[in-house]
Amino acid sequence: MRTIHCALIVAALVASAPAIARDRLGNKAIQAGDYNKAERIIVSERRFNPDMPELMLNLAYVYRHTNRASEARVLYREVLSEPAVMLDTAAPAASVSSHAVARAALDDTSLASR
């Protein structure tokens, strides 16, 4: 259930981004399931905005979907080490904390460190 919840939060964030930001955040590539392209876009953008939670969350999402759970955990913890940022979602007038997304992902049993 947590996996679905976390994926839905990320999907809502991806769908809500403005068209211009969508390309910089790798959202189109994520939606298309092109994780290699998404990673290239996000890594490139992080050179200019290394602490931007949207980028960290999207890159962590890519890592999760390319069997790199340990790298995803590092990014989720990095998000939690920064001040919380409210992120818009696809739901009208809804937003979610960057910390809530990161915590939900870290609580996900598929990411739990063993």
DRENMI-912393 format. One record per residue (C-alpha): residue number from 1; x, y, z. Coordinates in nm, 3 decimals, always signed. Each point is the difference from the previous one (the first is absolute). Example, Ala and Ser with C-alpha at 12.3 -4.5 7.8 and 13.67 -1.06 7.14 Angstrom:
BEGIN
<node num="1" east="+1.230" north="-0.450" up="+0.780"/>
<node num="2" east="+0.137" north="+0.344" up="-0.066"/>
***
This chain:
BEGIN
<node num="1" east="+0.000" north="+0.000" up="+0.000"/>
<node num="2" east="+0.282" north="+0.243" up="+0.085"/>
<node num="3" east="+0.164" north="-0.063" up="-0.338"/>
<node num="4" east="-0.319" north="+0.100" up="-0.176"/>
<node num="5" east="-0.046" north="+0.303" up="+0.226"/>
<node num="6" east="+0.353" north="+0.125" up="-0.059"/>
<node num="7" east="-0.022" north="-0.062" up="-0.374"/>
<node num="8" east="-0.329" north="+0.190" up="-0.012"/>
<node num="9" east="+0.157" north="+0.298" up="+0.180"/>
<node num="10" east="+0.289" north="+0.009" up="-0.245"/>
<node num="11" east="-0.237" north="-0.044" up="-0.295"/>
<node num="12" east="-0.212" north="+0.289" up="+0.130"/>
<node num="13" east="+0.310" north="+0.217" up="+0.032"/>
<node num="14" east="+0.114" north="-0.094" up="-0.350"/>
<node num="15" east="-0.340" north="+0.075" up="-0.152"/>
<node num="16" east="-0.032" north="+0.335" up="+0.174"/>
<node num="17" east="+0.325" north="+0.162" up="-0.113"/>
<node num="18" east="-0.027" north="+0.284" up="-0.253"/>
<node num="19" east="+0.104" north="-0.088" up="-0.356"/>
<node num="20" east="+0.336" north="+0.178" up="+0.018"/>
<node num="21" east="+0.089" north="-0.149" up="+0.338"/>
<node num="22" east="-0.114" north="-0.341" up="-0.121"/>
<node num="23" east="+0.299" north="-0.026" up="-0.234"/>
<node num="24" east="+0.251" north="+0.121" up="+0.261"/>
<node num="25" east="-0.129" north="-0.243" up="+0.260"/>
<node num="26" east="-0.002" north="-0.303" up="-0.230"/>
<node num="27" east="-0.374" north="-0.041" up="+0.047"/>
<node num="28" east="-0.085" north="-0.076" up="-0.364"/>
<node num="29" east="+0.264" north="-0.271" up="-0.013"/>
<node num="30" east="-0.119" north="-0.146" up="+0.332"/>
<node num="31" east="-0.359" north="-0.007" up="-0.124"/>
<node num="32" east="+0.118" north="-0.176" up="-0.317"/>
<node num="33" east="+0.198" north="-0.252" up="+0.205"/>
<node num="34" east="+0.325" north="+0.118" up="-0.158"/>
<node num="35" east="+0.202" north="-0.004" up="+0.319"/>
<node num="36" east="+0.336" north="+0.033" up="-0.176"/>
<node num="37" east="-0.108" north="+0.325" up="-0.164"/>
<node num="38" east="-0.158" north="+0.123" up="+0.323"/>
<node num="39" east="+0.322" north="-0.068" up="+0.188"/>
<node num="40" east="+0.209" north="+0.192" up="-0.254"/>
<node num="41" east="-0.236" north="+0.300" up="+0.020"/>
<node num="42" east="-0.015" north="+0.002" up="+0.379"/>
<node num="43" east="+0.374" north="-0.052" up="+0.055"/>
<node num="44" east="+0.072" north="+0.283" up="-0.241"/>
<node num="45" east="-0.246" north="+0.235" up="+0.174"/>
<node num="46" east="+0.137" north="-0.091" up="+0.345"/>
<node num="47" east="+0.332" north="+0.155" up="-0.100"/>
<node num="48" east="-0.179" north="+0.337" up="+0.023"/>
<node num="49" east="-0.255" north="-0.086" up="+0.272"/>
<node num="50" east="+0.154" north="-0.275" up="+0.214"/>
<node num="51" east="-0.232" north="+0.050" up="+0.298"/>
<node num="52" east="-0.329" north="+0.033" up="-0.191"/>
<node num="53" east="-0.230" north="-0.259" up="+0.161"/>
<node num="54" east="-0.200" north="-0.062" up="-0.319"/>
<node num="55" east="+0.319" north="-0.109" up="-0.174"/>
<node num="56" east="+0.113" north="-0.216" up="+0.291"/>
<node num="57" east="-0.341" north="-0.166" up="+0.027"/>
<node num="58" east="-0.022" north="-0.064" up="-0.373"/>
<node num="59" east="+0.353" north="-0.140" up="-0.012"/>
<node num="60" east="-0.077" north="-0.224" up="+0.298"/>
<node num="61" east="-0.312" north="-0.118" up="-0.185"/>
<node num="62" east="+0.215" north="-0.085" up="-0.303"/>
<node num="63" east="+0.247" north="-0.184" up="+0.222"/>
<node num="64" east="-0.281" north="-0.202" up="+0.158"/>
<node num="65" east="-0.126" north="-0.104" up="-0.341"/>
<node num="66" east="+0.346" north="-0.097" up="-0.122"/>
<node num="67" east="+0.083" north="-0.228" up="+0.294"/>
<node num="68" east="+0.218" north="+0.247" up="+0.190"/>
<node num="69" east="-0.182" north="+0.014" up="+0.331"/>
<node num="70" east="+0.309" north="+0.096" up="+0.200"/>
<node num="71" east="+0.058" north="+0.307" up="-0.219"/>
<node num="72" east="-0.368" north="+0.090" up="+0.030"/>
<node num="73" east="+0.021" north="-0.022" up="+0.380"/>
<node num="74" east="+0.297" north="+0.239" up="+0.000"/>
<node num="75" east="-0.200" north="+0.257" up="-0.197"/>
<node num="76" east="-0.311" north="-0.035" up="+0.216"/>
<node num="77" east="+0.214" north="+0.057" up="+0.310"/>
<node num="78" east="+0.158" north="+0.301" up="-0.172"/>
<node num="79" east="-0.349" north="+0.145" up="-0.056"/>
<node num="80" east="-0.072" north="-0.048" up="+0.371"/>
<node num="81" east="+0.322" north="+0.179" up="+0.093"/>
<node num="82" east="-0.117" north="+0.315" up="-0.181"/>
<node num="83" east="-0.289" north="+0.226" up="+0.105"/>
<node num="84" east="-0.340" north="-0.137" up="-0.104"/>
<node num="85" east="-0.146" north="+0.147" up="-0.317"/>
<node num="86" east="-0.365" north="-0.016" up="-0.099"/>
<node num="87" east="-0.042" north="-0.159" up="-0.342"/>
<node num="88" east="-0.308" north="+0.040" up="-0.217"/>
<node num="89" east="-0.187" north="-0.312" up="-0.103"/>
<node num="90" east="-0.238" north="-0.071" up="-0.287"/>
<node num="91" east="-0.296" north="+0.022" up="+0.238"/>
<node num="92" east="-0.160" north="+0.345" up="-0.009"/>
<node num="93" east="+0.147" north="+0.230" up="+0.263"/>
<node num="94" east="+0.187" north="-0.287" up="+0.164"/>
<node num="95" east="+0.359" north="-0.016" up="+0.108"/>
<node num="96" east="+0.222" north="-0.238" up="+0.189"/>
<node num="97" east="+0.316" north="+0.049" up="+0.201"/>
<node num="98" east="+0.328" north="-0.116" up="-0.152"/>
<node num="99" east="+0.065" north="-0.163" up="+0.338"/>
<node num="100" east="-0.330" north="-0.193" up="-0.017"/>
<node num="101" east="+0.095" north="-0.142" up="-0.339"/>
<node num="102" east="+0.349" north="-0.096" up="+0.117"/>
<node num="103" east="-0.126" north="-0.155" up="+0.325"/>
<node num="104" east="-0.268" north="-0.201" up="-0.183"/>
<node num="105" east="+0.263" north="-0.132" up="-0.241"/>
<node num="106" east="+0.240" north="-0.091" up="+0.280"/>
<node num="107" east="-0.280" north="-0.178" up="+0.187"/>
<node num="108" east="-0.079" north="-0.204" up="-0.311"/>
<node num="109" east="+0.095" north="-0.361" up="+0.062"/>
<node num="110" east="+0.161" north="-0.026" up="-0.344"/>
<node num="111" east="+0.252" north="+0.266" up="+0.109"/>
<node num="112" east="+0.054" north="-0.120" up="+0.354"/>
<node num="113" east="+0.366" north="-0.069" up="+0.061"/>
<node num="114" east="+0.074" north="-0.351" up="+0.109"/>
***
